[in-house]
Amino acid sequence: VLEEDRSVNRMHESLQLFKEICNSDWFRNVALILFLNKSDLFQEKITRVNLDVCFPDYKGSLDFEEATEFITRKFVHLDKSGRKKIYPHVTIATNTENIQFVFEVVKDVIIQTAIVGYNQPTM
């Protein structure tokens, strides 16, 4: 069980965990699907609290789209190789239509990755 450290910002903790997973030897040759969940809560909070509270390098406004793009870039840029395929999806887990759409996209990514991997020559 992973215990949450209340002294660490959850976003920073998520970024650190993603960085470790993204750059792990175990996942060197795989695509990653990044779920940015609870977008409904974030959308409500970003109207009251500027993201620069968490990220001093954020120079944007209290705009949901702008802040979401900034956070997405933060995650994607953690790939040290710069070549990994990362598929970010902004989600609301309680919205069944949203989750169904995301799962369809994920399924397509998995199938496409498998097809490309199948066509790679083996050594």
Phi and psi restraints in degrees (range 20) as a CNS / XPLOR table:
assign (resid 1 and name C) (resid 2 and name N)
       (resid 2 and name CA) (resid 2 and name C) 1.0 -89.3 20.0 2
assign (resid 2 and name N) (resid 2 and name CA)
       (resid 2 and name C) (resid 3 and name N) 1.0 118.4 20.0 2
assign (resid 2 and name C) (resid 3 and name N)
       (resid 3 and name CA) (resid 3 and name C) 1.0 -90.2 20.0 2
assign (resid 3 and name N) (resid 3 and name CA)
       (resid 3 and name C) (resid 4 and name N) 1.0 141.4 20.0 2
assign (resid 3 and name C) (resid 4 and name N)
       (resid 4 and name CA) (resid 4 and name C) 1.0 -82.0 20.0 2
assign (resid 4 and name N) (resid 4 and name CA)
       (resid 4 and name C) (resid 5 and name N) 1.0 130.5 20.0 2
assign (resid 4 and name C) (resid 5 and name N)
       (resid 5 and name CA) (resid 5 and name C) 1.0 -90.3 20.0 2
assign (resid 5 and name N) (resid 5 and name CA)
       (resid 5 and name C) (resid 6 and name N) 1.0 108.9 20.0 2
assign (resid 5 and name C) (resid 6 and name N)
       (resid 6 and name CA) (resid 6 and name C) 1.0 -68.5 20.0 2
assign (resid 6 and name N) (resid 6 and name CA)
       (resid 6 and name C) (resid 7 and name N) 1.0 -13.6 20.0 2
assign (resid 6 and name C) (resid 7 and name N)
       (resid 7 and name CA) (resid 7 and name C) 1.0 -86.0 20.0 2
assign (resid 7 and name N) (resid 7 and name CA)
       (resid 7 and name C) (resid 8 and name N) 1.0 -8.5 20.0 2
assign (resid 7 and name C) (resid 8 and name N)
       (resid 8 and name CA) (resid 8 and name C) 1.0 -108.6 20.0 2
assign (resid 8 and name N) (resid 8 and name CA)
       (resid 8 and name C) (resid 9 and name N) 1.0 133.9 20.0 2
assign (resid 8 and name C) (resid 9 and name N)
       (resid 9 and name CA) (resid 9 and name C) 1.0 -60.5 20.0 2
assign (resid 9 and name N) (resid 9 and name CA)
       (resid 9 and name C) (resid 10 and name N) 1.0 132.6 20.0 2
assign (resid 9 and name C) (resid 10 and name N)
       (resid 10 and name CA) (resid 10 and name C) 1.0 -61.2 20.0 2
assign (resid 10 and name N) (resid 10 and name CA)
       (resid 10 and name C) (resid 11 and name N) 1.0 -36.9 20.0 2
assign (resid 10 and name C) (resid 11 and name N)
       (resid 11 and name CA) (resid 11 and name C) 1.0 -66.7 20.0 2
assign (resid 11 and name N) (resid 11 and name CA)
       (resid 11 and name C) (resid 12 and name N) 1.0 -42.9 20.0 2
assign (resid 11 and name C) (resid 12 and name N)
       (resid 12 and name CA) (resid 12 and name C) 1.0 -65.3 20.0 2
assign (resid 12 and name N) (resid 12 and name CA)
       (resid 12 and name C) (resid 13 and name N) 1.0 -38.9 20.0 2
assign (resid 12 and name C) (resid 13 and name N)
       (resid 13 and name CA) (resid 13 and name C) 1.0 -64.0 20.0 2
assign (resid 13 and name N) (resid 13 and name CA)
       (resid 13 and name C) (resid 14 and name N) 1.0 -40.9 20.0 2
assign (resid 13 and name C) (resid 14 and name N)
       (resid 14 and name CA) (resid 14 and name C) 1.0 -64.7 20.0 2
assign (resid 14 and name N) (resid 14 and name CA)
       (resid 14 and name C) (resid 15 and name N) 1.0 -41.6 20.0 2
assign (resid 14 and name C) (resid 15 and name N)
       (resid 15 and name CA) (resid 15 and name C) 1.0 -63.1 20.0 2
assign (resid 15 and name N) (resid 15 and name CA)
       (resid 15 and name C) (resid 16 and name N) 1.0 -43.0 20.0 2
assign (resid 15 and name C) (resid 16 and name N)
       (resid 16 and name CA) (resid 16 and name C) 1.0 -63.2 20.0 2
assign (resid 16 and name N) (resid 16 and name CA)
       (resid 16 and name C) (resid 17 and name N) 1.0 -44.3 20.0 2
assign (resid 16 and name C) (resid 17 and name N)
       (resid 17 and name CA) (resid 17 and name C) 1.0 -63.6 20.0 2
assign (resid 17 and name N) (resid 17 and name CA)
       (resid 17 and name C) (resid 18 and name N) 1.0 -44.3 20.0 2
assign (resid 17 and name C) (resid 18 and name N)
       (resid 18 and name CA) (resid 18 and name C) 1.0 -62.5 20.0 2
assign (resid 18 and name N) (resid 18 and name CA)
       (resid 18 and name C) (resid 19 and name N) 1.0 -40.7 20.0 2
assign (resid 18 and name C) (resid 19 and name N)
       (resid 19 and name CA) (resid 19 and name C) 1.0 -59.4 20.0 2
assign (resid 19 and name N) (resid 19 and name CA)
       (resid 19 and name C) (resid 20 and name N) 1.0 -44.0 20.0 2
assign (resid 19 and name C) (resid 20 and name N)
       (resid 20 and name CA) (resid 20 and name C) 1.0 -64.3 20.0 2
assign (resid 20 and name N) (resid 20 and name CA)
       (resid 20 and name C) (resid 21 and name N) 1.0 -43.5 20.0 2
assign (resid 20 and name C) (resid 21 and name N)
       (resid 21 and name CA) (resid 21 and name C) 1.0 -68.7 20.0 2
assign (resid 21 and name N) (resid 21 and name CA)
       (resid 21 and name C) (resid 22 and name N) 1.0 -47.5 20.0 2
assign (resid 21 and name C) (resid 22 and name N)
       (resid 22 and name CA) (resid 22 and name C) 1.0 -58.7 20.0 2
assign (resid 22 and name N) (resid 22 and name CA)
       (resid 22 and name C) (resid 23 and name N) 1.0 -36.7 20.0 2
assign (resid 22 and name C) (resid 23 and name N)
       (resid 23 and name CA) (resid 23 and name C) 1.0 -103.1 20.0 2
assign (resid 23 and name N) (resid 23 and name CA)
       (resid 23 and name C) (resid 24 and name N) 1.0 8.6 20.0 2
assign (resid 23 and name C) (resid 24 and name N)
       (resid 24 and name CA) (resid 24 and name C) 1.0 -71.5 20.0 2
assign (resid 24 and name N) (resid 24 and name CA)
       (resid 24 and name C) (resid 25 and name N) 1.0 142.9 20.0 2
assign (resid 24 and name C) (resid 25 and name N)
       (resid 25 and name CA) (resid 25 and name C) 1.0 -58.4 20.0 2
assign (resid 25 and name N) (resid 25 and name CA)
       (resid 25 and name C) (resid 26 and name N) 1.0 -30.1 20.0 2
assign (resid 25 and name C) (resid 26 and name N)
       (resid 26 and name CA) (resid 26 and name C) 1.0 -63.3 20.0 2
assign (resid 26 and name N) (resid 26 and name CA)
       (resid 26 and name C) (resid 27 and name N) 1.0 -30.1 20.0 2
assign (resid 26 and name C) (resid 27 and name N)
       (resid 27 and name CA) (resid 27 and name C) 1.0 -115.9 20.0 2
assign (resid 27 and name N) (resid 27 and name CA)
       (resid 27 and name C) (resid 28 and name N) 1.0 24.1 20.0 2
assign (resid 27 and name C) (resid 28 and name N)
       (resid 28 and name CA) (resid 28 and name C) 1.0 -57.3 20.0 2
assign (resid 28 and name N) (resid 28 and name CA)
       (resid 28 and name C) (resid 29 and name N) 1.0 -41.6 20.0 2
assign (resid 28 and name C) (resid 29 and name N)
       (resid 29 and name CA) (resid 29 and name C) 1.0 -110.8 20.0 2
assign (resid 29 and name N) (resid 29 and name CA)
       (resid 29 and name C) (resid 30 and name N) 1.0 28.8 20.0 2
assign (resid 29 and name C) (resid 30 and name N)
       (resid 30 and name CA) (resid 30 and name C) 1.0 -122.5 20.0 2
assign (resid 30 and name N) (resid 30 and name CA)
       (resid 30 and name C) (resid 31 and name N) 1.0 150.8 20.0 2
assign (resid 30 and name C) (resid 31 and name N)
       (resid 31 and name CA) (resid 31 and name C) 1.0 -77.8 20.0 2
assign (resid 31 and name N) (resid 31 and name CA)
       (resid 31 and name C) (resid 32 and name N) 1.0 152.6 20.0 2
assign (resid 31 and name C) (resid 32 and name N)
       (resid 32 and name CA) (resid 32 and name C) 1.0 -120.8 20.0 2
assign (resid 32 and name N) (resid 32 and name CA)
       (resid 32 and name C) (resid 33 and name N) 1.0 142.1 20.0 2
assign (resid 32 and name C) (resid 33 and name N)
       (resid 33 and name CA) (resid 33 and name C) 1.0 -109.5 20.0 2
assign (resid 33 and name N) (resid 33 and name CA)
       (resid 33 and name C) (resid 34 and name N) 1.0 120.3 20.0 2
assign (resid 33 and name C) (resid 34 and name N)
       (resid 34 and name CA) (resid 34 and name C) 1.0 -104.1 20.0 2
assign (resid 34 and name N) (resid 34 and name CA)
       (resid 34 and name C) (resid 35 and name N) 1.0 118.6 20.0 2
assign (resid 34 and name C) (resid 35 and name N)
       (resid 35 and name CA) (resid 35 and name C) 1.0 -99.5 20.0 2
assign (resid 35 and name N) (resid 35 and name CA)
       (resid 35 and name C) (resid 36 and name N) 1.0 117.0 20.0 2
assign (resid 35 and name C) (resid 36 and name N)
       (resid 36 and name CA) (resid 36 and name C) 1.0 -98.9 20.0 2
assign (resid 36 and name N) (resid 36 and name CA)
       (resid 36 and name C) (resid 37 and name N) 1.0 90.1 20.0 2
assign (resid 36 and name C) (resid 37 and name N)
       (resid 37 and name CA) (resid 37 and name C) 1.0 -88.7 20.0 2
assign (resid 37 and name N) (resid 37 and name CA)
       (resid 37 and name C) (resid 38 and name N) 1.0 169.8 20.0 2
assign (resid 37 and name C) (resid 38 and name N)
       (resid 38 and name CA) (resid 38 and name C) 1.0 62.6 20.0 2
assign (resid 38 and name N) (resid 38 and name CA)
       (resid 38 and name C) (resid 39 and name N) 1.0 38.0 20.0 2
assign (resid 38 and name C) (resid 39 and name N)
       (resid 39 and name CA) (resid 39 and name C) 1.0 -64.1 20.0 2
assign (resid 39 and name N) (resid 39 and name CA)
       (resid 39 and name C) (resid 40 and name N) 1.0 -27.2 20.0 2
assign (resid 39 and name C) (resid 40 and name N)
       (resid 40 and name CA) (resid 40 and name C) 1.0 -64.0 20.0 2
assign (resid 40 and name N) (resid 40 and name CA)
       (resid 40 and name C) (resid 41 and name N) 1.0 -41.2 20.0 2
assign (resid 40 and name C) (resid 41 and name N)
       (resid 41 and name CA) (resid 41 and name C) 1.0 -69.3 20.0 2
assign (resid 41 and name N) (resid 41 and name CA)
       (resid 41 and name C) (resid 42 and name N) 1.0 -40.6 20.0 2
assign (resid 41 and name C) (resid 42 and name N)
       (resid 42 and name CA) (resid 42 and name C) 1.0 -64.2 20.0 2
assign (resid 42 and name N) (resid 42 and name CA)
       (resid 42 and name C) (resid 43 and name N) 1.0 -42.1 20.0 2
assign (resid 42 and name C) (resid 43 and name N)
       (resid 43 and name CA) (resid 43 and name C) 1.0 -61.2 20.0 2
assign (resid 43 and name N) (resid 43 and name CA)
       (resid 43 and name C) (resid 44 and name N) 1.0 -37.2 20.0 2
assign (resid 43 and name C) (resid 44 and name N)
       (resid 44 and name CA) (resid 44 and name C) 1.0 -73.0 20.0 2
assign (resid 44 and name N) (resid 44 and name CA)
       (resid 44 and name C) (resid 45 and name N) 1.0 -42.1 20.0 2
assign (resid 44 and name C) (resid 45 and name N)
       (resid 45 and name CA) (resid 45 and name C) 1.0 -71.1 20.0 2
assign (resid 45 and name N) (resid 45 and name CA)
       (resid 45 and name C) (resid 46 and name N) 1.0 -35.3 20.0 2
assign (resid 45 and name C) (resid 46 and name N)
       (resid 46 and name CA) (resid 46 and name C) 1.0 -66.1 20.0 2
assign (resid 46 and name N) (resid 46 and name CA)
       (resid 46 and name C) (resid 47 and name N) 1.0 -18.4 20.0 2
assign (resid 46 and name C) (resid 47 and name N)
       (resid 47 and name CA) (resid 47 and name C) 1.0 -75.8 20.0 2
assign (resid 47 and name N) (resid 47 and name CA)
       (resid 47 and name C) (resid 48 and name N) 1.0 -16.0 20.0 2
assign (resid 47 and name C) (resid 48 and name N)
       (resid 48 and name CA) (resid 48 and name C) 1.0 -111.6 20.0 2
assign (resid 48 and name N) (resid 48 and name CA)
       (resid 48 and name C) (resid 49 and name N) 1.0 -30.3 20.0 2
assign (resid 48 and name C) (resid 49 and name N)
       (resid 49 and name CA) (resid 49 and name C) 1.0 -127.1 20.0 2
assign (resid 49 and name N) (resid 49 and name CA)
       (resid 49 and name C) (resid 50 and name N) 1.0 121.5 20.0 2
assign (resid 49 and name C) (resid 50 and name N)
       (resid 50 and name CA) (resid 50 and name C) 1.0 -71.4 20.0 2
assign (resid 50 and name N) (resid 50 and name CA)
       (resid 50 and name C) (resid 51 and name N) 1.0 143.1 20.0 2
assign (resid 50 and name C) (resid 51 and name N)
       (resid 51 and name CA) (resid 51 and name C) 1.0 -65.0 20.0 2
assign (resid 51 and name N) (resid 51 and name CA)
       (resid 51 and name C) (resid 52 and name N) 1.0 -18.2 20.0 2
assign (resid 51 and name C) (resid 52 and name N)
       (resid 52 and name CA) (resid 52 and name C) 1.0 -67.5 20.0 2
assign (resid 52 and name N) (resid 52 and name CA)
       (resid 52 and name C) (resid 53 and name N) 1.0 -11.7 20.0 2
assign (resid 52 and name C) (resid 53 and name N)
       (resid 53 and name CA) (resid 53 and name C) 1.0 -64.2 20.0 2
assign (resid 53 and name N) (resid 53 and name CA)
       (resid 53 and name C) (resid 54 and name N) 1.0 -38.1 20.0 2
assign (resid 53 and name C) (resid 54 and name N)
       (resid 54 and name CA) (resid 54 and name C) 1.0 -93.4 20.0 2
assign (resid 54 and name N) (resid 54 and name CA)
       (resid 54 and name C) (resid 55 and name N) 1.0 -35.8 20.0 2
assign (resid 54 and name C) (resid 55 and name N)
       (resid 55 and name CA) (resid 55 and name C) 1.0 -128.5 20.0 2
assign (resid 55 and name N) (resid 55 and name CA)
       (resid 55 and name C) (resid 56 and name N) 1.0 97.9 20.0 2
assign (resid 55 and name C) (resid 56 and name N)
       (resid 56 and name CA) (resid 56 and name C) 1.0 -57.8 20.0 2
assign (resid 56 and name N) (resid 56 and name CA)
       (resid 56 and name C) (resid 57 and name N) 1.0 -23.1 20.0 2
assign (resid 56 and name C) (resid 57 and name N)
       (resid 57 and name CA) (resid 57 and name C) 1.0 -81.3 20.0 2
assign (resid 57 and name N) (resid 57 and name CA)
       (resid 57 and name C) (resid 58 and name N) 1.0 -3.3 20.0 2
assign (resid 57 and name C) (resid 58 and name N)
       (resid 58 and name CA) (resid 58 and name C) 1.0 -76.2 20.0 2
assign (resid 58 and name N) (resid 58 and name CA)
       (resid 58 and name C) (resid 59 and name N) 1.0 121.9 20.0 2
assign (resid 58 and name C) (resid 59 and name N)
       (resid 59 and name CA) (resid 59 and name C) 1.0 -113.4 20.0 2
assign (resid 59 and name N) (resid 59 and name CA)
       (resid 59 and name C) (resid 60 and name N) 1.0 13.0 20.0 2
assign (resid 59 and name C) (resid 60 and name N)
       (resid 60 and name CA) (resid 60 and name C) 1.0 -87.6 20.0 2
assign (resid 60 and name N) (resid 60 and name CA)
       (resid 60 and name C) (resid 61 and name N) 1.0 -171.0 20.0 2
assign (resid 60 and name C) (resid 61 and name N)
       (resid 61 and name CA) (resid 61 and name C) 1.0 -100.6 20.0 2
assign (resid 61 and name N) (resid 61 and name CA)
       (resid 61 and name C) (resid 62 and name N) 1.0 -168.0 20.0 2
assign (resid 61 and name C) (resid 62 and name N)
       (resid 62 and name CA) (resid 62 and name C) 1.0 -86.4 20.0 2
assign (resid 62 and name N) (resid 62 and name CA)
       (resid 62 and name C) (resid 63 and name N) 1.0 37.8 20.0 2
assign (resid 62 and name C) (resid 63 and name N)
       (resid 63 and name CA) (resid 63 and name C) 1.0 -97.8 20.0 2
assign (resid 63 and name N) (resid 63 and name CA)
       (resid 63 and name C) (resid 64 and name N) 1.0 128.4 20.0 2
assign (resid 63 and name C) (resid 64 and name N)
       (resid 64 and name CA) (resid 64 and name C) 1.0 -59.1 20.0 2
assign (resid 64 and name N) (resid 64 and name CA)
       (resid 64 and name C) (resid 65 and name N) 1.0 -49.6 20.0 2
assign (resid 64 and name C) (resid 65 and name N)
       (resid 65 and name CA) (resid 65 and name C) 1.0 -61.7 20.0 2
assign (resid 65 and name N) (resid 65 and name CA)
       (resid 65 and name C) (resid 66 and name N) 1.0 -45.9 20.0 2
assign (resid 65 and name C) (resid 66 and name N)
       (resid 66 and name CA) (resid 66 and name C) 1.0 -62.3 20.0 2
assign (resid 66 and name N) (resid 66 and name CA)
       (resid 66 and name C) (resid 67 and name N) 1.0 -44.8 20.0 2
assign (resid 66 and name C) (resid 67 and name N)
       (resid 67 and name CA) (resid 67 and name C) 1.0 -67.5 20.0 2
assign (resid 67 and name N) (resid 67 and name CA)
       (resid 67 and name C) (resid 68 and name N) 1.0 -39.3 20.0 2
assign (resid 67 and name C) (resid 68 and name N)
       (resid 68 and name CA) (resid 68 and name C) 1.0 -64.8 20.0 2
assign (resid 68 and name N) (resid 68 and name CA)
       (resid 68 and name C) (resid 69 and name N) 1.0 -42.0 20.0 2
assign (resid 68 and name C) (resid 69 and name N)
       (resid 69 and name CA) (resid 69 and name C) 1.0 -62.1 20.0 2
assign (resid 69 and name N) (resid 69 and name CA)
       (resid 69 and name C) (resid 70 and name N) 1.0 -40.9 20.0 2
assign (resid 69 and name C) (resid 70 and name N)
       (resid 70 and name CA) (resid 70 and name C) 1.0 -61.5 20.0 2
assign (resid 70 and name N) (resid 70 and name CA)
       (resid 70 and name C) (resid 71 and name N) 1.0 -48.0 20.0 2
assign (resid 70 and name C) (resid 71 and name N)
       (resid 71 and name CA) (resid 71 and name C) 1.0 -64.8 20.0 2
assign (resid 71 and name N) (resid 71 and name CA)
       (resid 71 and name C) (resid 72 and name N) 1.0 -41.3 20.0 2
assign (resid 71 and name C) (resid 72 and name N)
       (resid 72 and name CA) (resid 72 and name C) 1.0 -58.9 20.0 2
assign (resid 72 and name N) (resid 72 and name CA)
       (resid 72 and name C) (resid 73 and name N) 1.0 -45.9 20.0 2
assign (resid 72 and name C) (resid 73 and name N)
       (resid 73 and name CA) (resid 73 and name C) 1.0 -60.8 20.0 2
assign (resid 73 and name N) (resid 73 and name CA)
       (resid 73 and name C) (resid 74 and name N) 1.0 -39.4 20.0 2
assign (resid 73 and name C) (resid 74 and name N)
       (resid 74 and name CA) (resid 74 and name C) 1.0 -55.9 20.0 2
assign (resid 74 and name N) (resid 74 and name CA)
       (resid 74 and name C) (resid 75 and name N) 1.0 -46.2 20.0 2
assign (resid 74 and name C) (resid 75 and name N)
       (resid 75 and name CA) (resid 75 and name C) 1.0 -67.8 20.0 2
assign (resid 75 and name N) (resid 75 and name CA)
       (resid 75 and name C) (resid 76 and name N) 1.0 -49.9 20.0 2
assign (resid 75 and name C) (resid 76 and name N)
       (resid 76 and name CA) (resid 76 and name C) 1.0 -61.9 20.0 2
assign (resid 76 and name N) (resid 76 and name CA)
       (resid 76 and name C) (resid 77 and name N) 1.0 -36.5 20.0 2
assign (resid 76 and name C) (resid 77 and name N)
       (resid 77 and name CA) (resid 77 and name C) 1.0 -73.5 20.0 2
assign (resid 77 and name N) (resid 77 and name CA)
       (resid 77 and name C) (resid 78 and name N) 1.0 -4.5 20.0 2
assign (resid 77 and name C) (resid 78 and name N)
       (resid 78 and name CA) (resid 78 and name C) 1.0 -76.1 20.0 2
assign (resid 78 and name N) (resid 78 and name CA)
       (resid 78 and name C) (resid 79 and name N) 1.0 -13.1 20.0 2
assign (resid 78 and name C) (resid 79 and name N)
       (resid 79 and name CA) (resid 79 and name C) 1.0 -69.6 20.0 2
assign (resid 79 and name N) (resid 79 and name CA)
       (resid 79 and name C) (resid 80 and name N) 1.0 108.6 20.0 2
assign (resid 79 and name C) (resid 80 and name N)
       (resid 80 and name CA) (resid 80 and name C) 1.0 -65.9 20.0 2
assign (resid 80 and name N) (resid 80 and name CA)
       (resid 80 and name C) (resid 81 and name N) 1.0 -29.8 20.0 2
assign (resid 80 and name C) (resid 81 and name N)
       (resid 81 and name CA) (resid 81 and name C) 1.0 -75.1 20.0 2
assign (resid 81 and name N) (resid 81 and name CA)
       (resid 81 and name C) (resid 82 and name N) 1.0 -28.1 20.0 2
assign (resid 81 and name C) (resid 82 and name N)
       (resid 82 and name CA) (resid 82 and name C) 1.0 73.2 20.0 2
assign (resid 82 and name N) (resid 82 and name CA)
       (resid 82 and name C) (resid 83 and name N) 1.0 6.8 20.0 2
assign (resid 82 and name C) (resid 83 and name N)
       (resid 83 and name CA) (resid 83 and name C) 1.0 -118.5 20.0 2
assign (resid 83 and name N) (resid 83 and name CA)
       (resid 83 and name C) (resid 84 and name N) 1.0 -9.2 20.0 2
assign (resid 83 and name C) (resid 84 and name N)
       (resid 84 and name CA) (resid 84 and name C) 1.0 -70.3 20.0 2
assign (resid 84 and name N) (resid 84 and name CA)
       (resid 84 and name C) (resid 85 and name N) 1.0 139.5 20.0 2
assign (resid 84 and name C) (resid 85 and name N)
       (resid 85 and name CA) (resid 85 and name C) 1.0 -83.4 20.0 2
assign (resid 85 and name N) (resid 85 and name CA)
       (resid 85 and name C) (resid 86 and name N) 1.0 118.6 20.0 2
assign (resid 85 and name C) (resid 86 and name N)
       (resid 86 and name CA) (resid 86 and name C) 1.0 -121.7 20.0 2
assign (resid 86 and name N) (resid 86 and name CA)
       (resid 86 and name C) (resid 87 and name N) 1.0 125.6 20.0 2
assign (resid 86 and name C) (resid 87 and name N)
       (resid 87 and name CA) (resid 87 and name C) 1.0 -111.4 20.0 2
assign (resid 87 and name N) (resid 87 and name CA)
       (resid 87 and name C) (resid 88 and name N) 1.0 97.2 20.0 2
assign (resid 87 and name C) (resid 88 and name N)
       (resid 88 and name CA) (resid 88 and name C) 1.0 -82.9 20.0 2
assign (resid 88 and name N) (resid 88 and name CA)
       (resid 88 and name C) (resid 89 and name N) 1.0 143.2 20.0 2
assign (resid 88 and name C) (resid 89 and name N)
       (resid 89 and name CA) (resid 89 and name C) 1.0 -138.0 20.0 2
assign (resid 89 and name N) (resid 89 and name CA)
       (resid 89 and name C) (resid 90 and name N) 1.0 126.1 20.0 2
assign (resid 89 and name C) (resid 90 and name N)
       (resid 90 and name CA) (resid 90 and name C) 1.0 -87.4 20.0 2
assign (resid 90 and name N) (resid 90 and name CA)
       (resid 90 and name C) (resid 91 and name N) 1.0 124.2 20.0 2
assign (resid 90 and name C) (resid 91 and name N)
       (resid 91 and name CA) (resid 91 and name C) 1.0 -133.2 20.0 2
assign (resid 91 and name N) (resid 91 and name CA)
       (resid 91 and name C) (resid 92 and name N) 1.0 161.4 20.0 2
assign (resid 91 and name C) (resid 92 and name N)
       (resid 92 and name CA) (resid 92 and name C) 1.0 -128.1 20.0 2
assign (resid 92 and name N) (resid 92 and name CA)
       (resid 92 and name C) (resid 93 and name N) 1.0 105.2 20.0 2
assign (resid 92 and name C) (resid 93 and name N)
       (resid 93 and name CA) (resid 93 and name C) 1.0 -60.0 20.0 2
assign (resid 93 and name N) (resid 93 and name CA)
       (resid 93 and name C) (resid 94 and name N) 1.0 -26.4 20.0 2
assign (resid 93 and name C) (resid 94 and name N)
       (resid 94 and name CA) (resid 94 and name C) 1.0 -84.2 20.0 2
assign (resid 94 and name N) (resid 94 and name CA)
       (resid 94 and name C) (resid 95 and name N) 1.0 -7.5 20.0 2
assign (resid 94 and name C) (resid 95 and name N)
       (resid 95 and name CA) (resid 95 and name C) 1.0 -92.4 20.0 2
assign (resid 95 and name N) (resid 95 and name CA)
       (resid 95 and name C) (resid 96 and name N) 1.0 102.2 20.0 2
assign (resid 95 and name C) (resid 96 and name N)
       (resid 96 and name CA) (resid 96 and name C) 1.0 -63.8 20.0 2
assign (resid 96 and name N) (resid 96 and name CA)
       (resid 96 and name C) (resid 97 and name N) 1.0 -34.2 20.0 2
assign (resid 96 and name C) (resid 97 and name N)
       (resid 97 and name CA) (resid 97 and name C) 1.0 -65.8 20.0 2
assign (resid 97 and name N) (resid 97 and name CA)
       (resid 97 and name C) (resid 98 and name N) 1.0 -42.8 20.0 2
assign (resid 97 and name C) (resid 98 and name N)
       (resid 98 and name CA) (resid 98 and name C) 1.0 -62.3 20.0 2
assign (resid 98 and name N) (resid 98 and name CA)
       (resid 98 and name C) (resid 99 and name N) 1.0 -46.5 20.0 2
assign (resid 98 and name C) (resid 99 and name N)
       (resid 99 and name CA) (resid 99 and name C) 1.0 -66.1 20.0 2
assign (resid 99 and name N) (resid 99 and name CA)
       (resid 99 and name C) (resid 100 and name N) 1.0 -39.3 20.0 2
assign (resid 99 and name C) (resid 100 and name N)
       (resid 100 and name CA) (resid 100 and name C) 1.0 -61.7 20.0 2
assign (resid 100 and name N) (resid 100 and name CA)
       (resid 100 and name C) (resid 101 and name N) 1.0 -43.9 20.0 2
assign (resid 100 and name C) (resid 101 and name N)
       (resid 101 and name CA) (resid 101 and name C) 1.0 -61.0 20.0 2
assign (resid 101 and name N) (resid 101 and name CA)
       (resid 101 and name C) (resid 102 and name N) 1.0 -47.1 20.0 2
assign (resid 101 and name C) (resid 102 and name N)
       (resid 102 and name CA) (resid 102 and name C) 1.0 -61.4 20.0 2
assign (resid 102 and name N) (resid 102 and name CA)
       (resid 102 and name C) (resid 103 and name N) 1.0 -42.7 20.0 2
assign (resid 102 and name C) (resid 103 and name N)
       (resid 103 and name CA) (resid 103 and name C) 1.0 -63.9 20.0 2
assign (resid 103 and name N) (resid 103 and name CA)
       (resid 103 and name C) (resid 104 and name N) 1.0 -35.4 20.0 2
assign (resid 103 and name C) (resid 104 and name N)
       (resid 104 and name CA) (resid 104 and name C) 1.0 -64.7 20.0 2
assign (resid 104 and name N) (resid 104 and name CA)
       (resid 104 and name C) (resid 105 and name N) 1.0 -42.6 20.0 2
assign (resid 104 and name C) (resid 105 and name N)
       (resid 105 and name CA) (resid 105 and name C) 1.0 -64.4 20.0 2
assign (resid 105 and name N) (resid 105 and name CA)
       (resid 105 and name C) (resid 106 and name N) 1.0 -44.2 20.0 2
assign (resid 105 and name C) (resid 106 and name N)
       (resid 106 and name CA) (resid 106 and name C) 1.0 -60.6 20.0 2
assign (resid 106 and name N) (resid 106 and name CA)
       (resid 106 and name C) (resid 107 and name N) 1.0 -44.4 20.0 2
assign (resid 106 and name C) (resid 107 and name N)
       (resid 107 and name CA) (resid 107 and name C) 1.0 -59.4 20.0 2
assign (resid 107 and name N) (resid 107 and name CA)
       (resid 107 and name C) (resid 108 and name N) 1.0 -42.5 20.0 2
assign (resid 107 and name C) (resid 108 and name N)
       (resid 108 and name CA) (resid 108 and name C) 1.0 -63.4 20.0 2
assign (resid 108 and name N) (resid 108 and name CA)
       (resid 108 and name C) (resid 109 and name N) 1.0 -42.2 20.0 2
assign (resid 108 and name C) (resid 109 and name N)
       (resid 109 and name CA) (resid 109 and name C) 1.0 -61.3 20.0 2
assign (resid 109 and name N) (resid 109 and name CA)
       (resid 109 and name C) (resid 110 and name N) 1.0 -44.7 20.0 2
assign (resid 109 and name C) (resid 110 and name N)
       (resid 110 and name CA) (resid 110 and name C) 1.0 -61.9 20.0 2
assign (resid 110 and name N) (resid 110 and name CA)
       (resid 110 and name C) (resid 111 and name N) 1.0 -44.6 20.0 2
assign (resid 110 and name C) (resid 111 and name N)
       (resid 111 and name CA) (resid 111 and name C) 1.0 -64.9 20.0 2
assign (resid 111 and name N) (resid 111 and name CA)
       (resid 111 and name C) (resid 112 and name N) 1.0 -45.2 20.0 2
assign (resid 111 and name C) (resid 112 and name N)
       (resid 112 and name CA) (resid 112 and name C) 1.0 -62.6 20.0 2
assign (resid 112 and name N) (resid 112 and name CA)
       (resid 112 and name C) (resid 113 and name N) 1.0 -40.9 20.0 2
assign (resid 112 and name C) (resid 113 and name N)
       (resid 113 and name CA) (resid 113 and name C) 1.0 -65.1 20.0 2
assign (resid 113 and name N) (resid 113 and name CA)
       (resid 113 and name C) (resid 114 and name N) 1.0 -40.7 20.0 2
assign (resid 113 and name C) (resid 114 and name N)
       (resid 114 and name CA) (resid 114 and name C) 1.0 -64.7 20.0 2
assign (resid 114 and name N) (resid 114 and name CA)
       (resid 114 and name C) (resid 115 and name N) 1.0 -39.8 20.0 2
assign (resid 114 and name C) (resid 115 and name N)
       (resid 115 and name CA) (resid 115 and name C) 1.0 -64.9 20.0 2
assign (resid 115 and name N) (resid 115 and name CA)
       (resid 115 and name C) (resid 116 and name N) 1.0 -45.4 20.0 2
assign (resid 115 and name C) (resid 116 and name N)
       (resid 116 and name CA) (resid 116 and name C) 1.0 -62.6 20.0 2
assign (resid 116 and name N) (resid 116 and name CA)
       (resid 116 and name C) (resid 117 and name N) 1.0 -45.0 20.0 2
assign (resid 116 and name C) (resid 117 and name N)
       (resid 117 and name CA) (resid 117 and name C) 1.0 -63.1 20.0 2
assign (resid 117 and name N) (resid 117 and name CA)
       (resid 117 and name C) (resid 118 and name N) 1.0 -36.0 20.0 2
assign (resid 117 and name C) (resid 118 and name N)
       (resid 118 and name CA) (resid 118 and name C) 1.0 -67.2 20.0 2
assign (resid 118 and name N) (resid 118 and name CA)
       (resid 118 and name C) (resid 119 and name N) 1.0 -33.0 20.0 2
assign (resid 118 and name C) (resid 119 and name N)
       (resid 119 and name CA) (resid 119 and name C) 1.0 -85.6 20.0 2
assign (resid 119 and name N) (resid 119 and name CA)
       (resid 119 and name C) (resid 120 and name N) 1.0 -2.1 20.0 2
assign (resid 119 and name C) (resid 120 and name N)
       (resid 120 and name CA) (resid 120 and name C) 1.0 -78.2 20.0 2
assign (resid 120 and name N) (resid 120 and name CA)
       (resid 120 and name C) (resid 121 and name N) 1.0 136.6 20.0 2
assign (resid 120 and name C) (resid 121 and name N)
       (resid 121 and name CA) (resid 121 and name C) 1.0 -68.2 20.0 2
assign (resid 121 and name N) (resid 121 and name CA)
       (resid 121 and name C) (resid 122 and name N) 1.0 142.6 20.0 2
assign (resid 121 and name C) (resid 122 and name N)
       (resid 122 and name CA) (resid 122 and name C) 1.0 -95.8 20.0 2
assign (resid 122 and name N) (resid 122 and name CA)
       (resid 122 and name C) (resid 123 and name N) 1.0 153.3 20.0 2
